Amino acid sequence: MYKDVVLGGDVWDLLDDLMIYMRNPMQYYEKEVKFVRGVLLSGPPGMGETLFARTLAKESGMPFLFLILIVGI
């Protein structure tokens, strides 16, 4: 599914670092390394934020929760 995601710049390196952490969090915890606890994706509709999040979750083996916020109800 990685092949479906187009990223620019150094984002692939950041993604690889995040994947290593998500697959082996205990190795960081044992060494008392601080790591980001979350990722915020933002952008206009249709730019691939959901695809990126689904890909990240699938590749890391983590669950993916897709929530839709409806304002004004």
N, CA, C and O atoms as a DFTB+ gen file, in Angstrom:
292 C
 N C O
     1  1       0.820      -1.197       0.000
     2  2       0.000       0.000       0.000
     3  2       0.863       1.260       0.000
     4  3       0.379       2.330      -0.370
     5  1       2.124       1.158       0.405
     6  2       3.030       2.306       0.365
     7  2       3.092       2.915      -1.030
     8  3       3.191       4.134      -1.172
     9  1       3.034       2.083      -2.050
    10  2       3.177       2.579      -3.415
    11  2       2.037       3.512      -3.811
    12  3       2.170       4.266      -4.775
    13  1       0.916       3.476      -3.085
    14  2      -0.225       4.337      -3.381
    15  2      -0.067       5.745      -2.816
    16  3      -0.829       6.640      -3.179
    17  1       0.906       5.955      -1.937
    18  2       1.074       7.241      -1.267
    19  2       2.220       8.013      -1.909
    20  3       3.327       7.495      -2.059
    21  1       1.940       9.260      -2.286
    22  2       2.961      10.132      -2.865
    23  2       3.321      11.169      -1.809
    24  3       2.462      11.921      -1.348
    25  1       4.589      11.205      -1.433
    26  2       5.064      12.147      -0.422
    27  2       6.234      12.936      -0.982
    28  3       6.962      12.447      -1.845
    29  1       6.415      14.153      -0.495
    30  2       7.510      14.978      -0.972
    31  2       8.559      15.214       0.091
    32  3       8.331      14.980       1.278
    33  1       9.713      15.681      -0.354
    34  2      10.785      16.068       0.550
    35  2      11.274      14.945       1.438
    36  3      11.440      13.809       0.997
    37  1      11.501      15.281       2.700
    38  2      12.025      14.321       3.673
    39  2      10.916      13.572       4.406
    40  3      11.176      12.925       5.420
    41  1       9.698      13.649       3.913
    42  2       8.573      13.022       4.602
    43  2       8.739      11.513       4.670
    44  3       8.335      10.899       5.657
    45  1       9.327      10.895       3.638
    46  2       9.546       9.439       3.664
    47  2      10.458       9.051       4.822
    48  3      10.221       8.039       5.482
    49  1      11.508       9.851       5.078
    50  2      12.408       9.562       6.200
    51  2      11.660       9.654       7.529
    52  3      11.839       8.810       8.407
    53  1      10.824      10.677       7.672
    54  2      10.038      10.822       8.894
    55  2       9.064       9.660       9.054
    56  3       8.855       9.160      10.159
    57  1       8.474       9.238       7.949
    58  2       7.552       8.104       7.985
    59  2       8.277       6.835       8.411
    60  3       7.759       6.068       9.223
    61  1       9.467       6.608       7.871
    62  2      10.239       5.420       8.249
    63  2      10.577       5.432       9.739
    64  3      10.480       4.402      10.406
    65  1      10.976       6.600      10.265
    66  2      11.270       6.713      11.698
    67  2      10.028       6.404      12.529
    68  3      10.101       5.701      13.537
    69  1       8.900       6.932      12.101
    70  2       7.656       6.693      12.822
    71  2       7.266       5.220      12.779
    72  3       6.798       4.672      13.777
    73  1       7.456       4.584      11.640
    74  2       7.130       3.160      11.500
    75  2       8.004       2.300      12.414
    76  3       7.512       1.363      13.041
    77  1       9.284       2.615      12.489
    78  2      10.192       1.867      13.368
    79  2       9.713       1.981      14.811
    80  3       9.685       0.991      15.542
    81  1       9.335       3.197      15.220
    82  2       8.847       3.391      16.580
    83  2       7.544       2.627      16.822
    84  3       7.390       1.964      17.848
    85  1       6.611       2.723      15.878
    86  2       5.306       2.089      16.069
    87  2       5.410       0.571      16.117
    88  3       4.611      -0.086      16.784
    89  1       6.378       0.015      15.421
    90  2       6.552      -1.440      15.426
    91  2       7.301      -1.927      16.663
    92  3       7.114      -3.069      17.082
    93  1       8.150      -1.078      17.258
    94  2       8.981      -1.484      18.403
    95  2       9.018      -0.400      19.485
    96  3      10.105       0.080      19.807
    97  1       7.899      -0.002      20.049
    98  2       7.923       1.093      21.019
    99  2       8.698       0.769      22.295
   100  3       9.242       1.675      22.926
   101  1       8.758      -0.502      22.686
   102  2       9.442      -0.856      23.933
   103  2      10.938      -0.587      23.878
   104  3      11.538      -0.263      24.903
   105  1      11.553      -0.715      22.711
   106  2      12.994      -0.458      22.633
   107  2      13.287       1.017      22.920
   108  3      14.357       1.343      23.435
   109  1      12.354       1.903      22.595
   110  2      12.533       3.324      22.908
   111  2      12.205       3.593      24.369
   112  3      12.888       4.372      25.034
   113  1      11.159       2.947      24.863
   114  2      10.742       3.127      26.248
   115  2      11.845       2.685      27.207
   116  3      12.130       3.369      28.190
   117  1      12.462       1.544      26.919
   118  2      13.517       1.012      27.783
   119  2      14.729       1.937      27.840
   120  3      15.424       1.981      28.855
   121  1      14.987       2.673      26.767
   122  2      16.126       3.602      26.721
   123  2      15.719       5.017      27.118
   124  3      16.521       5.947      27.041
   125  1      14.457       5.171      27.548
   126  2      13.901       6.452      27.981
   127  2      14.000       7.525      26.905
   128  3      14.246       8.694      27.205
   129  1      13.810       7.126      25.654
   130  2      13.826       8.067      24.535
   131  2      12.426       8.648      24.388
   132  3      11.444       7.909      24.328
   133  1      12.337       9.968      24.329
   134  2      11.048      10.630      24.134
   135  2      10.715      10.601      22.648
   136  3      11.579      10.841      21.804
   137  1       9.471      10.308      22.337
   138  2       9.045      10.255      20.943
   139  2       7.666      10.885      20.828
   140  3       6.905      10.911      21.795
   141  1       7.355      11.384      19.665
   142  2       6.071      12.015      19.407
   143  2       4.939      11.028      19.687
   144  3       5.011       9.864      19.294
   145  1       3.905      11.496      20.363
   146  2       2.796      10.619      20.739
   147  2       1.671      10.614      19.713
   148  3       0.710       9.859      19.862
   149  1       1.768      11.425      18.691
   150  2       0.693      11.468      17.704
   151  2       1.125      12.225      16.468
   152  3       2.187      12.846      16.430
   153  1       0.279      12.158      15.465
   154  2       0.537      12.838      14.203
   155  2      -0.734      13.570      13.818
   156  3      -1.819      12.988      13.835
   157  1      -0.608      14.846      13.469
   158  2      -1.750      15.626      13.014
   159  2      -1.618      15.832      11.517
   160  3      -0.637      16.404      11.043
   161  1      -2.608      15.365      10.779
   162  2      -2.630      15.542       9.331
   163  2      -3.685      16.587       9.004
   164  3      -4.820      16.498       9.474
   165  1      -3.318      17.566       8.209
   166  2      -4.294      18.584       7.829
   167  2      -4.098      18.961       6.370
   168  3      -3.006      18.828       5.817
   169  1      -5.151      19.423       5.772
   170  2      -5.102      19.843       4.383
   171  2      -6.495      19.864       3.804
   172  3      -7.443      19.370       4.415
   173  1      -6.615      20.436       2.628
   174  2      -7.931      20.472       1.993
   175  2      -8.390      19.072       1.603
   176  3      -7.565      18.171       1.451
   177  1      -9.689      18.880       1.441
   178  2     -10.207      17.565       1.050
   179  2      -9.566      17.067      -0.248
   180  3      -9.321      17.835      -1.179
   181  1      -9.305      15.769      -0.278
   182  2      -8.777      15.158      -1.493
   183  2      -7.269      15.159      -1.627
   184  3      -6.753      14.804      -2.687
   185  1      -6.538      15.550      -0.581
   186  2      -5.078      15.627      -0.663
   187  2      -4.381      14.368      -0.156
   188  3      -3.160      14.263      -0.263
   189  1      -5.131      13.410       0.396
   190  2      -4.547      12.132       0.774
   191  2      -4.275      11.921       2.244
   192  3      -3.566      10.983       2.610
   193  1      -4.823      12.772       3.099
   194  2      -4.579      12.595       4.534
   195  2      -5.110      11.248       5.024
   196  3      -4.426      10.548       5.769
   197  1      -6.315      10.885       4.613
   198  2      -6.909       9.621       5.056
   199  2      -6.145       8.432       4.494
   200  3      -5.905       7.459       5.209
   201  1      -5.760       8.494       3.229
   202  2      -4.977       7.414       2.625
   203  2      -3.658       7.236       3.364
   204  3      -3.242       6.110       3.637
   205  1      -2.997       8.349       3.690
   206  2      -1.737       8.294       4.427
   207  2      -1.949       7.646       5.792
   208  3      -1.172       6.780       6.196
   209  1      -2.999       8.062       6.505
   210  2      -3.272       7.515       7.838
   211  2      -3.595       6.025       7.772
   212  3      -3.115       5.247       8.596
   213  1      -4.401       5.633       6.802
   214  2      -4.730       4.207       6.645
   215  2      -3.475       3.392       6.332
   216  3      -3.281       2.303       6.872
   217  1      -2.633       3.925       5.461
   218  2      -1.394       3.235       5.095
   219  2      -0.482       3.091       6.302
   220  3       0.065       2.016       6.547
   221  1      -0.317       4.164       7.052
   222  2       0.521       4.138       8.248
   223  2       0.008       3.101       9.239
   224  3       0.791       2.331       9.796
   225  1      -1.291       3.078       9.460
   226  2      -1.876       2.112      10.396
   227  2      -1.687       0.681       9.904
   228  3      -1.305      -0.198      10.677
   229  1      -1.951       0.447       8.636
   230  2      -1.833      -0.911       8.096
   231  2      -0.396      -1.411       8.158
   232  3      -0.152      -2.539       8.586
   233  1       0.551      -0.587       7.736
   234  2       1.952      -0.999       7.707
   235  2       2.519      -1.229       9.102
   236  3       3.412      -2.056       9.282
   237  1       1.999      -0.497      10.094
   238  2       2.510      -0.641      11.459
   239  2       1.748      -1.689      12.259
   240  3       2.172      -2.065      13.352
   241  1       0.626      -2.162      11.723
   242  2      -0.182      -3.132      12.451
   243  2      -1.047      -2.510      13.529
   244  3      -1.575      -3.218      14.387
   245  1      -1.196      -1.196      13.495
   246  2      -1.995      -0.485      14.488
   247  2      -3.419      -0.318      13.976
   248  3      -3.645      -0.318      12.766
   249  1      -4.393      -0.172      14.895
   250  2      -5.770       0.047      14.451
   251  2      -5.943       1.440      13.845
   252  3      -5.225       2.375      14.198
   253  1      -6.888       1.561      12.946
   254  2      -7.200       2.847      12.317
   255  2      -8.641       3.191      12.640
   256  3      -9.554       2.429      12.320
   257  1      -8.848       4.334      13.272
   258  2     -10.193       4.805      13.596
   259  2     -10.481       6.026      12.743
   260  3      -9.763       7.024      12.816
   261  1     -11.520       5.951      11.942
   262  2     -11.900       7.060      11.069
   263  2     -13.146       7.704      11.649
   264  3     -14.209       7.085      11.684
   265  1     -13.021       8.934      12.100
   266  2     -14.133       9.645      12.725
   267  2     -14.552      10.803      11.836
   268  3     -13.708      11.519      11.295
   269  1     -15.843      10.982      11.688
   270  2     -16.373      12.100      10.916
   271  2     -17.021      13.067      11.897
   272  3     -17.899      12.683      12.670
   273  1     -16.588      14.309      11.864
   274  2     -17.125      15.334      12.743
   275  2     -18.168      16.125      11.971
   276  3     -17.873      16.699      10.922
   277  1     -19.373      16.152      12.486
   278  2     -20.441      16.918      11.857
   279  2     -20.783      18.063      12.799
   280  3     -21.202      17.840      13.935
   281  1     -20.603      19.274      12.325
   282  2     -20.835      20.459      13.140
   283  2     -22.244      20.986      12.872
   284  3     -22.698      21.004      11.728
   285  1     -22.925      21.408      13.918
   286  2     -24.212      22.057      13.760
   287  2     -25.422      21.156      13.919
   288  3     -26.542      21.565      13.615
   289  1     -25.214      19.954      14.385
   290  2     -26.367      19.062      14.584
   291  2     -26.766      19.082      16.038
   292  3     -27.715      18.402      16.427
